[in-house]
Structures are given as structure tokens and as C-alpha cells.
């Protein structure tokens, strides 16, 4: 799954603390929230999220 920052459009990286962090603007998001969103999406659409963007504390599903 591709996770990108909505502010600067860069790819977010997984840290050892199980967070996604934007290397440019330091936006952080917990992996657990992404996993919950993916489970809900998978239950509804029968497939995993391919790409999502993080905007502050929101998850935006791109595809």
C-alpha cells in the first residue's frame, strides 16, 4: 500500500514505532488507523486499498 502525505505529496515512511512519517514536513500517522481503514474498505469492496493520502488526522483513499 502506498501512503503519501497530502501536504507535500511525498511518500511517507514506516518508522520503528509503527507510525508513518513524512520525511519532508514530519506529518505522523499511526499504522493502526490505516489498518482499520483498510479492513473496513476490504470488507466493503473485497480488495485492499492500493493508495491513500494522509491529511492531518484524516485518511483519504485514492485507490
Order of alpha helices (4+ residues) and beta strands (2+ residues): beta-beta-beta-beta-alpha-beta-beta
